[in-house]
Amino acid sequence: MTANITFFPVGNGDMTLVKLGDSDETAILIDINIRNAADDDDDDACDVAAELRKRLKKNSKGRPYVDAFLLSHPDQDHCNSLQKHFHLGPVDEYEDEPEEGEELKIFIREMWSSPMIFRRASKNNTLCEEAKAFQKEARRRVKVYRDKNGTEIEEGDRIKIIGEDENGKTDGLEKIIVKVDETFSEINGKNNSYVSIYVLGPVPKQELEEDEEKIAKNHSSVILRFSLSSSRGKKDACLFLTGGDAEVAIWEALWKKHKDNADCLKYDMLLSSHHCSWHVLSYDSWSDSEDPKVNADAKAALSQTIEGAFIISSSVAIKDDTADPPCMGAKDEYISILKYDKERFFCTGEHPSEKNNEPLEFSITDEGPQPPAKKKGPFMATAGIMTSREPLGHG
């Protein structure tokens, strides 16, 4: 099985599947946004739920599963239809005989959750029902861990906590916490030599209240940099950086923190935060400012490309208008980061065309990430470009 990363066309939302090159074909799902249109047989929207299921294996009981599911932050467009398509609750309550017309729900072997993200989000906004359901399931799994003193935790009950909570609320959970600036390779209770994951965020709680408020209002999210091996076992064949909806204050803070040793920010592939929003790169409004300014530090953090890097916008088609997100101004800045190579910028709402969207899938080879073949009439032409993958070191 070739290692790959699939970006599903879910409008202005995120839904990314990372499949490792190991023999188990380990599957890590980051966010979901399964809209009603995608579930409607009479709608032309891509059926992303079906596309996801096609890419998942089934366990010995015939249940489709993901080895890990990360919710980058609890906005509706990152957890839409969670309860409809995924099993939440004790393993022994899984419904193996769903009602007529319904499919088996997807089994989550291990959840990845950040209590700090939920704390910040709920302080500024009311959590949607899907986010509340995720949070309830995360708390159930933490309770199972505490009740069993961290021993003999079965898949379906496992949880990994990304980033410490405040005021000692995650004390006693040290074995399942991955702190910011730490790296982990254990997935669903097993160490995996085909991946190494570095935790860049959530940005920890700030000492000054005004700084904490600024971080919270900038869509604090889990930020991870995946180092993926190819199926042949070549280490670091693809460095994939993903950061939910993290906006300008967060990327600015990351650059100030890491600028003297920015290796942890380097990438072959970047999922542009907040669906190619201008607010990832600027404090100014794209539509209301006469001359909106790019924040140099935020752009520097997002400019640590390896030669031949790709940037992906998980959004609707990007128009030359005042919309945000996605924003044409942000797209232009990302293309400048790619040395103006427009062929290396992809938008899920434009693949392979604006009217007919399909999942955007990159394969991970020894030479790095390879984009999907381009469609040219009835024939196919490979769009992949082999590169030396040398750091460009922008910023």
Secondary structure, 3 states (H helix, E strand, C coil): CCCEEEECCCCCCCCEEEECCCCCCCEEEECEECCHHHHCCCCCCCCHHHHHHHCCCECCCCCEEECEEECCCCCHHHHECHHHHECCCCHHHCCCCCCCCCCCCEEECEEEECHHHHHHHHHHCCCCHHHHHHHHHHHHHHHHHHHCCCCCCCCCCEEEEECCCCCCCCCCCHHHEECCCCEECEECCEECCCEEEEEEECCCCCCCHHHHHHHHHCCCCCEEEEEECCCCCCCCCEEEEECCCCCHHHHHHHHHHHCCCHHHHCEEEEECHHHCCHHHCCCCCCCCCCCCCCCHHHHHHCCCEEEEEEEEECCCCCCCCCCCCCCHHHHHHHHHHCCCCHHHEEEHHHCECCCCECCEEEEEECCEEECCCEEECCEEECCCCCCCCCECCCC
